[in-house]
Amino acid sequence: MRRTKITFIINPISGTEGKQSIVDMIEDRLAPELFDCSLRYTERAGHASQLAKEGVAEAADIIVAVGGDGTVNEVARSITHSSSALGIIPCGSGNGLARHLAIPLNPAEALSIIETRHIETLDYGVINGHPFFCTCGVGFDAFVSERFANSDKRGLLSYVENTLSEGIRYKPETYVVQIGEESQSYEALLIACGNASQYGNNVYITPKASMKDGLLDVTIMEPFPLAEAPQIALQLFSKRITGNSHVRTFQCKHLKIHREQEGVVHFDGDPVVCGKDLDIRIVERGIRMVTNPREHAFSSPFVRVFADIFSDMRQEIMMLQEDVVQTNKRIRSINKRLLSRLRQR
């Protein structure tokens, strides 16, 4: 029986916790008679993409991204239309693709999904040549993505903080959306195109999106009164945003968006500056992924949200504790030096 060849691409700095426990788990859990595993570590931005291409060249059956959304996107875009399948051990802040595929955020449970070797061939999207696997967008969501990317903090709480602090000042823009020969103008806060259902953190901007239907789900959010912001936030978390009176939705395979000036767009939360004209399309059945055969056995969106908030708080407390430990070490070191100098006198 041929062993399953797996390449693990590990981002050592994603998230707030070290990866050694995951490495130990991989080495302990995956039986060498069944799995041929190799571990590679990223050293810089873009390195995960290079390592993934090497994994494809080496005929890896599964290439696992161990990191956040950026690492997942780098690996995924490098293995499209190949025989290698994407696996995910989510270690980031948003984990949008992992959540859509019902990949557990617990590394041990995520590894158990990889052990099933349950592989499906799924769709992905492209915006102006940039592949995306969850969502892309223009407008307020791209604006927040840019702010979030430059923030020192990560996680759901930071995302909400950026959204609330910037949302009041953000002004909607006018977009011309063209599908085929037909076009329509919208004044919109954002236009989101979903291959999958959410941005990450269980924020469902295109809640009915499927990676198996060969279609993009498009959500256009028009301006709304500030008093309605709490209701819209709840609808985003509860998969009910499509019922809001300020939201327009439709499906298509290909659309073009024209805006009045160039600016930021995002793909899977990664901000990039593009021109006035945007070309967005779906690529059907273009990537193989390890998916969860028990994807419906997970809790409701609200339960996940509260679990995520608790996780963010726990991580921030751990970071504060580490800061305290390091500060105490520095104080002890200073005290030792002072005592040494006093004794010399």
Residue pairs with C-beta under 8 A, 6 or more apart in sequence:
1 34
3 32
3 33
3 34
3 35
3 36
4 34
4 35
4 36
4 61
4 62
4 117
5 35
5 36
5 58
5 59
5 60
5 61
5 62
6 30
6 35
6 36
6 37
6 38
6 60
6 61
6 62
6 63
6 64
6 87
6 114
7 37
7 38
7 40
7 51
7 52
7 54
7 55
7 58
7 60
7 62
7 63
7 64
8 26
8 37
8 38
8 39
8 40
8 64
8 66
8 89
9 40
9 41
9 42
9 48
9 51
9 52
9 55
9 63
9 64
9 65
9 66
9 67
9 71
9 75
10 19
10 22
10 23
10 39
10 40
10 41
10 42
10 66
10 67
11 19
11 41
11 42
11 48
11 65
11 66
11 67
11 68
11 70
11 71
11 91
12 18
12 19
12 41
12 42
14 67
14 68
14 70
14 71
14 91
14 92
15 67
15 68
15 91
15 92
15 93
15 154
15 315
16 154
16 315
16 318
16 319
17 91
17 315
17 318
19 66
19 91
21 107
22 66
22 89
22 91
22 107
22 111
23 39
25 107
25 108
25 111
26 37
26 39
26 111
27 37
29 108
29 111
29 115
30 37
30 111
30 115
40 51
40 54
40 55
42 48
42 51
42 67
42 71
45 70
46 74
48 65
48 67
48 70
48 71
48 74
48 75
48 78
49 74
49 75
49 77
49 78
50 78
51 75
52 63
52 74
52 75
52 78
52 79
52 84
53 78
53 79
55 63
55 79
55 84
56 63
56 78
56 79
56 82
56 83
56 84
59 83
59 84
60 84
61 83
61 84
61 85
61 117
62 84
62 85
62 86
62 87
62 114
62 117
62 119
62 290
63 75
63 79
63 84
63 85
63 86
63 87
64 86
64 87
64 88
64 89
64 114
64 290
65 71
65 72
65 74
65 75
65 76
65 86
65 87
65 88
65 89
66 89
66 91
67 91
67 92
68 90
68 91
68 92
68 93
68 94
68 95
69 92
69 93
69 94
69 95
69 96
69 97
69 134
69 200
69 268
69 269
69 270
70 92
70 268
70 269
70 270
71 92
72 86
72 88
72 90
72 92
72 97
72 98
72 133
72 268
73 131
73 132
73 133
73 267
73 268
73 270
75 86
76 86
76 97
76 124
76 131
76 133
76 287
77 131
79 85
79 86
79 287
79 288
80 124
80 131
80 283
80 286
80 287
81 286
81 287
82 288
83 288
84 288
85 119
85 288
85 289
85 290
86 287
86 288
86 289
86 290
87 113
87 114
87 289
87 290
88 97
88 98
88 101
88 103
88 110
88 290
89 107
89 110
89 111
89 114
90 98
90 99
90 103
90 105
90 110
91 107
92 154
92 200
93 154
93 155
93 156
93 158
93 159
93 200
93 201
94 159
94 199
94 200
94 201
94 269
95 105
95 200
95 201
96 134
96 135
96 196
96 198
96 199
96 200
96 201
96 268
96 269
97 103
97 133
97 134
97 196
97 268
98 105
98 110
99 105
99 198
99 200
99 201
99 202
99 304
100 134
100 196
100 197
100 198
100 211
101 196
101 289
101 291
101 292
101 295
102 291
102 292
102 294
102 295
102 296
102 297
102 298
103 110
103 113
103 291
103 292
104 110
104 113
104 292
104 298
105 311
113 290
113 291
113 292
114 290
116 290
116 293
117 290
118 290
118 291
118 292
118 293
119 288
119 289
119 290
119 291
120 212
120 288
120 289
120 291
121 285
121 286
121 287
121 288
121 289
122 211
122 212
122 285
122 286
122 287
122 288
122 289
122 291
123 195
123 211
123 212
123 213
123 214
123 282
123 283
123 284
123 285
123 286
123 287
124 131
124 132
124 133
124 195
124 211
124 282
124 283
124 286
124 287
125 131
125 132
125 133
125 136
125 193
125 195
125 216
125 267
125 280
125 281
125 282
125 283
126 132
126 280
126 281
126 283
127 136
127 193
127 265
127 267
127 274
127 278
127 279
127 280
128 265
128 274
128 275
128 278
128 279
128 280
130 136
130 267
130 272
131 267
131 283
132 195
132 267
132 268
133 195
133 196
133 211
133 268
133 287
134 194
134 195
134 196
134 198
134 199
134 200
134 268
134 269
135 192
135 193
135 194
135 195
135 196
135 198
135 199
135 205
135 206
135 266
135 267
135 268
136 192
136 193
136 265
136 266
136 267
136 268
136 280
137 145
137 190
137 191
137 192
137 193
137 205
137 265
137 266
138 175
138 190
138 191
138 257
138 259
138 263
138 264
138 265
138 278
139 172
139 173
139 175
139 188
139 189
139 190
139 191
139 221
140 167
140 170
140 189
140 190
140 221
141 190
141 192
141 199
141 205
141 266
142 190
142 263
142 264
142 265
142 266
142 271
143 166
143 170
143 264
144 159
144 162
144 163
144 166
145 264
145 266
145 269
145 270
145 271
146 264
146 266
146 271
147 162
147 166
148 158
148 159
148 162
148 269
149 269
149 270
149 271
151 158
151 162
153 161
155 201
155 308
155 311
155 312
155 315
155 316
156 201
156 305
156 308
156 309
156 312
157 309
157 312
157 313
157 316
158 312
159 201
159 203
167 229
168 226
170 189
172 187
172 188
172 189
172 222
172 223
173 187
173 188
173 259
173 260
174 185
174 186
174 187
174 188
174 259
174 260
175 185
175 186
175 188
175 191
175 257
175 258
175 259
176 183
176 184
176 185
176 186
176 257
176 258
176 259
177 183
177 184
177 185
177 186
177 191
177 218
177 220
177 255
177 256
177 257
178 255
178 256
178 257
178 258
179 252
179 254
179 255
179 256
186 220
186 222
186 248
187 222
187 223
188 220
188 221
188 222
188 223
189 221
189 222
189 223
189 224
190 219
190 220
190 221
191 218
191 219
191 220
191 221
191 257
192 199
192 205
192 206
192 218
192 219
192 221
193 206
193 216
193 217
193 218
193 255
193 280
194 205
194 206
194 209
194 216
194 217
194 218
194 219
195 209
195 211
195 216
195 282
196 206
196 209
196 211
197 204
197 205
197 206
197 207
197 208
197 209
197 239
198 204
198 205
198 206
198 207
199 205
199 269
200 269
201 305
201 308
202 237
202 301
202 304
202 305
202 308
203 236
203 237
204 236
204 237
204 238
204 239
204 241
204 301
205 219
205 236
205 241
206 217
206 218
206 219
206 249
207 239
207 240
207 241
207 242
208 217
208 242
209 216
209 217
214 253
214 282
214 284
214 285
215 251
215 252
215 253
215 282
216 251
216 252
216 253
216 254
216 255
216 280
216 281
216 282
217 249
217 251
218 249
218 250
218 251
218 252
218 255
219 241
219 242
219 247
219 248
219 249
220 247
220 248
220 249
221 246
221 247
222 246
222 247
222 248
223 246
224 232
224 244
224 246
228 246
231 244
232 241
232 244
232 246
234 240
235 241
235 243
235 244
237 301
237 302
237 305
238 301
238 302
239 301
241 247
242 249
253 281
253 282
254 279
254 280
254 281
254 282
255 280
255 281
256 277
256 278
256 279
256 280
257 277
257 278
257 280
258 276
258 277
258 278
259 276
259 278
260 276
261 276
262 273
262 274
262 275
262 276
263 273
263 274
264 271
264 272
264 273
264 274
265 271
265 272
265 273
265 274
265 278
266 272
298 304
299 307
